[in-house]
Amino acid sequence: MKAILITRKGGPEVLEMHQLPAPVPATGEVLIRVAAAGLNRSDIYSRISTAYGKNDLDIPGLEVSGHIEACGPGVVRWKKGDAVCALVTGGGYAEYVAVPEGQCLPVPAGLSLEEAAALPETVFTVWLNVFRIARLLPGENLLVHGGSSGIGVTAIQLAKALGSPVYVTAGTDEKCRWCESLGATRAVNYKTDDFGEAFKDIGIDVILDMTGGDFTAKNIHLLREDGRIVWINSMRGKNATIDLSEIMRKRIVMTGSMLKPRDKDFKSALASEVEKFVWPLVANGAVKPVIYKILPLKQASEAQQLMESSEHIGKILLRVS
Ligand SMILES: NC(=O)c1ccc[n+]([C@@H]2O[C@H](COP(=O)([O-])OP(=O)(O)OC[C@H]3O[C@@H](n4cnc5c(N)ncnc54)[C@H](OP(=O)(O)O)[C@@H]3O)[C@@H](O)[C@H]2O)c1
C-alpha cells in the first residue's frame, strides 16, 4: 500500500510516500480501505518531537473514513464493504489501516465519506473534555480558545446545539466573524483585543483551552464560581502564574486530558457515547464538518505546512482513494 512515513524528526519535508505491506487486522480489529484522512495538530508534533512517538518511520494520522476491507477474528459489528469513519492511533495517512472495531462509527446519514473523515478526532475530544470532564450544562457559558481550529469549529457547533452560548478567541478578524457565523455568540481577535476585558461581564462556566501560558490568569479571572477549565494543549506555554486564592474563593476545577495515549477500551466506550449523543446532531445538520481544503495523499507535506501556518478555518483532509 502507499503510505506517508515520518522518515526522521524534522520539518514537513521528512514526510515521504513509501510502498509498505498493508496491515493485517488482529483479533477484534477491522482493516479499513481509507478514502480520506483528517489532519490534526498532533500529527505535526509527532513529526517534530521525540516526546510524541519515539519511532521515526511512523505513519501519522489519527482519523480516517473508508470501507471495511477485511475483519479480524471476533469482529461482530462490521462486515466487508461497510462505510465507516474511525479514530485511529496513528497510521491514518495510508491506503489501509487496522483499527479496533469499537473505534469505528457508521458514516452519519447525509455525509460523504470525505466529510466523515473530518469528524472523529475533534468530536471525540470535544465530547470528552467539554461534556464528560468539564460537565457543561445547557445554558452554561463556554469559552473556547482557537475558535477557528478543527477543535474550535466542533466545540462551537456542539455546545450551541446542546444549549450553551459559546464565546471564542481567534487570530484574525475574518476568523472571528466566521466563528460568529457558525454560531459563536461573540468572537474576539486575541491579537488585537484583550479577551479578558471583552468577556469580563459574561460569567464563563467552562473553558476549553489549548493555549495555556499567558492566557491562564485571564482565564481564571473570567470563570465564575464553580467554573471548570480543561486543558488539551499549551500552545502559548506550559508554565503559568495563577492566584491560588482565586481558585479557592471560586472553587474552580482545573484539569486536562490527552486522548491519543488512551487505550482501545476507553476510546471504544467514548465512540459509543459519541454515536448515541453526537451522531444524531450530525444527522440533523446541527453539527457539520467544516472542511477548509482537501489535498491528495502525496501532498501530506504541503497539508501539514498549511496547518502550521494556521491560515485554515476548520479541517484539512488528505484524499487517499
Ligand atoms: N489533548 C487532546 O486529547 C487533544 C486532542 C485534539 C486536539 N488537541 C489540541 O487542540 C488544539 C487544536 O487542534 P486542531 O487539530 O484543531 O488544530 P488546528 O486546526 O491547527 O488549530 C490550532 C489553533 O490554534 C490557534 N493558535 C496557534 N497558535 C496560537 C497561539 N500562540 N495562541 C493562541 N492560539 C493559537 C490557531 O489559530 P489562530 O492563532 O489564528 O487563532 C488555530 O486555530 C491543538 O493544540 C491540539 O494539540 C488536543
Ligand as a Chemical Component Dictionary entry (heavy atoms), coordinates in Angstrom:
data_LIG
# 
_chem_comp.id                   LIG 
_chem_comp.type                 NON-POLYMER 
_chem_comp.pdbx_formal_charge   0 
_chem_comp.three_letter_code    LIG 
# 
loop_
_chem_comp_atom.comp_id 
_chem_comp_atom.atom_id 
_chem_comp_atom.alt_atom_id 
_chem_comp_atom.type_symbol 
_chem_comp_atom.charge 
_chem_comp_atom.model_Cartn_x 
_chem_comp_atom.model_Cartn_y 
_chem_comp_atom.model_Cartn_z 
_chem_comp_atom.pdbx_ordinal 
LIG N1  N1  N 0  -5.439 16.723 24.390 1  
LIG C1  C1  C 0  -6.073 16.131 23.382 2  
LIG O1  O1  O 0  -6.558 15.000 23.504 3  
LIG C2  C2  C 0  -6.218 16.860 22.086 4  
LIG C3  C3  C 0  -6.958 16.288 21.021 5  
LIG C4  C4  C 0  -7.102 17.020 19.836 6  
LIG C5  C5  C 0  -6.535 18.285 19.723 7  
LIG N2  N2  N 1  -5.805 18.789 20.758 8  
LIG C6  C6  C 0  -5.184 20.135 20.653 9  
LIG O2  O2  O 0  -6.188 21.046 20.291 10 
LIG C7  C7  C 0  -5.611 22.085 19.501 11 
LIG C8  C8  C 0  -6.399 22.218 18.204 12 
LIG O3  O3  O 0  -6.151 21.077 17.411 13 
LIG P1  P1  P 0  -6.539 21.077 15.873 14 
LIG O4  O4  O 0  -6.133 19.767 15.327 15 
LIG O5  O5  O -1 -7.942 21.561 15.753 16 
LIG O6  O6  O 0  -5.503 22.158 15.310 17 
LIG P2  P2  P 0  -5.605 23.414 14.367 18 
LIG O7  O7  O 0  -6.800 23.352 13.491 19 
LIG O8  O8  O 0  -4.275 23.558 13.725 20 
LIG O9  O9  O 0  -5.810 24.613 15.382 21 
LIG C9  C9  C 0  -4.821 25.224 16.145 22 
LIG C10 C10 C 0  -5.373 26.605 16.511 23 
LIG O10 O10 O 0  -4.550 27.244 17.451 24 
LIG C11 C11 C 0  -4.508 28.634 17.162 25 
LIG N3  N3  N 0  -3.225 29.084 17.675 26 
LIG C12 C12 C 0  -1.999 28.732 17.217 27 
LIG N4  N4  N 0  -1.043 29.305 17.963 28 
LIG C13 C13 C 0  -1.695 30.022 18.910 29 
LIG C14 C14 C 0  -1.259 30.858 19.971 30 
LIG N5  N5  N 0  0.065  31.045 20.215 31 
LIG N6  N6  N 0  -2.180 31.463 20.748 32 
LIG C15 C15 C 0  -3.481 31.274 20.523 33 
LIG N7  N7  N 0  -3.973 30.487 19.521 34 
LIG C16 C16 C 0  -3.077 29.878 18.733 35 
LIG C17 C17 C 0  -4.623 28.735 15.652 36 
LIG O11 O11 O 0  -5.275 29.807 15.052 37 
LIG P3  P3  P 0  -5.238 31.377 15.428 38 
LIG O12 O12 O 0  -3.970 31.625 16.199 39 
LIG O13 O13 O 0  -5.248 32.099 14.130 40 
LIG O14 O14 O 0  -6.456 31.612 16.211 41 
LIG C18 C18 C 0  -5.502 27.522 15.315 42 
LIG O15 O15 O 0  -6.853 27.874 15.225 43 
LIG C19 C19 C 0  -4.150 21.709 19.266 44 
LIG O16 O16 O 0  -3.362 22.424 20.177 45 
LIG C20 C20 C 0  -4.134 20.222 19.561 46 
LIG O17 O17 O 0  -2.881 19.779 20.001 47 
LIG C21 C21 C 0  -5.632 18.101 21.912 48 
# 
loop_
_chem_comp_bond.comp_id 
_chem_comp_bond.atom_id_1 
_chem_comp_bond.atom_id_2 
_chem_comp_bond.value_order 
_chem_comp_bond.pdbx_ordinal 
LIG N1  C1  SING 1  
LIG C1  O1  DOUB 2  
LIG C1  C2  SING 3  
LIG C2  C3  SING 4  
LIG C2  C21 DOUB 5  
LIG C3  C4  DOUB 6  
LIG C4  C5  SING 7  
LIG C5  N2  DOUB 8  
LIG N2  C6  SING 9  
LIG N2  C21 SING 10 
LIG C6  O2  SING 11 
LIG C6  C20 SING 12 
LIG O2  C7  SING 13 
LIG C7  C8  SING 14 
LIG C7  C19 SING 15 
LIG C8  O3  SING 16 
LIG O3  P1  SING 17 
LIG P1  O4  DOUB 18 
LIG P1  O5  SING 19 
LIG P1  O6  SING 20 
LIG O6  P2  SING 21 
LIG P2  O7  DOUB 22 
LIG P2  O8  SING 23 
LIG P2  O9  SING 24 
LIG O9  C9  SING 25 
LIG C9  C10 SING 26 
LIG C10 O10 SING 27 
LIG C10 C18 SING 28 
LIG O10 C11 SING 29 
LIG C11 N3  SING 30 
LIG C11 C17 SING 31 
LIG N3  C12 SING 32 
LIG N3  C16 SING 33 
LIG C12 N4  DOUB 34 
LIG N4  C13 SING 35 
LIG C13 C14 SING 36 
LIG C13 C16 DOUB 37 
LIG C14 N5  SING 38 
LIG C14 N6  DOUB 39 
LIG N6  C15 SING 40 
LIG C15 N7  DOUB 41 
LIG N7  C16 SING 42 
LIG C17 O11 SING 43 
LIG C17 C18 SING 44 
LIG O11 P3  SING 45 
LIG P3  O12 DOUB 46 
LIG P3  O13 SING 47 
LIG P3  O14 SING 48 
LIG C18 O15 SING 49 
LIG C19 O16 SING 50 
LIG C19 C20 SING 51 
LIG C20 O17 SING 52 
# 
